[in-house]
Structures are given as structure tokens and as C-alpha cells.
Amino acid sequence: MEPLLRIFLAEHGRKADATATLREVRSQAAARLVSDAETSRGYLDGEGQFPRRIAQVTLIASRAAIVDSE
């Protein structure tokens, strides 16, 4: 949430700060994708953290993928 606020108010700061914030967000997003892929792989391998909730996990993950692609 904080990086979004920093970008929203970027006109009051320096370009270098806005660029650094965007780099930070990109890095965090890339790390999140790796983490999500590892979690998904665990479920595909039958080793998910909550195997009894696979239907709910699948539903939420598929919805998240749709939102991310929009």
C-alpha cells in the first residue's frame, strides 16, 4: 500500500525516488510470482499446506490469475 501512495504523490518528490519505488514494486511482484509458483507446485505434487482445501485454493488461485491478467 505504501509504494502505491508514494507513486500517487510522486509529483511532490524526486523522479529518482519514484523510479526507485517502481523498481521496488517490480522486485516484490517478481518475488511474489516465484512464491506463488512454489506454493502451486506443492499442491500439484500433492504436498500442499492445506490439502483438504484444494477446491478453495484452486478457486482463489484461478481468480487471482484472471485479475492479474486484466
C-alpha positions in Angstrom: 0.0 0.0 0.0 2.8 2.4 0.9 4.5 2.2 -2.6 1.2 3.0 -4.2 0.8 6.1 -2.1 4.4 7.1 -2.9 3.7 6.8 -6.6 0.4 8.7 -6.2 2.2 11.5 -4.5 5.3 11.3 -6.7 4.8 14.7 -8.3 5.8 16.2 -4.9 9.0 14.3 -4.8 12.0 13.5 -6.9 12.0 11.5 -10.1 14.7 9.2 -8.7 12.5 8.4 -5.7 9.6 7.4 -7.9 11.8 5.3 -10.1 13.2 3.6 -7.1 9.7 2.9 -5.8 8.7 1.4 -9.2 11.8 -0.8 -9.1 11.0 -2.0 -5.6 7.4 -2.8 -6.6 8.6 -4.8 -9.7 11.1 -6.7 -7.5 8.4 -7.5 -4.9 6.0 -8.6 -7.7 8.6 -10.9 -9.2 9.3 -12.5 -5.8 5.6 -13.0 -5.2 5.3 -14.8 -8.5 8.1 -17.1 -7.6 6.5 -17.8 -4.2 3.1 -18.4 -5.7 4.6 -20.8 -8.2 6.3 -22.7 -5.4 3.1 -23.0 -3.5 1.2 -24.1 -6.6 3.8 -26.7 -7.3 3.4 -28.1 -3.8 -0.3 -28.6 -4.4 0.3 -30.2 -7.8 2.8 -32.6 -6.2 0.2 -33.5 -3.5 2.1 -31.7 -0.8 0.1 -28.5 -0.3 -0.1 -27.0 3.1 -3.9 -27.4 3.2 -4.7 -30.4 1.0 -8.3 -30.6 2.3 -8.9 -27.1 1.0 -7.7 -27.8 -2.6 -11.1 -26.8 -4.1 -11.0 -23.4 -2.4 -7.3 -22.9 -3.1 -7.8 -23.7 -6.7 -10.8 -21.3 -7.0 -8.9 -18.4 -5.4 -5.7 -19.1 -7.4 -7.6 -19.1 -10.7 -9.5 -15.9 -9.8 -6.2 -14.3 -8.8 -4.7 -15.3 -12.2 -7.7 -13.7 -14.0 -7.4 -10.5 -12.1 -3.6 -10.3 -12.7 -4.1 -10.8 -16.4 -6.6 -8.0 -16.8 
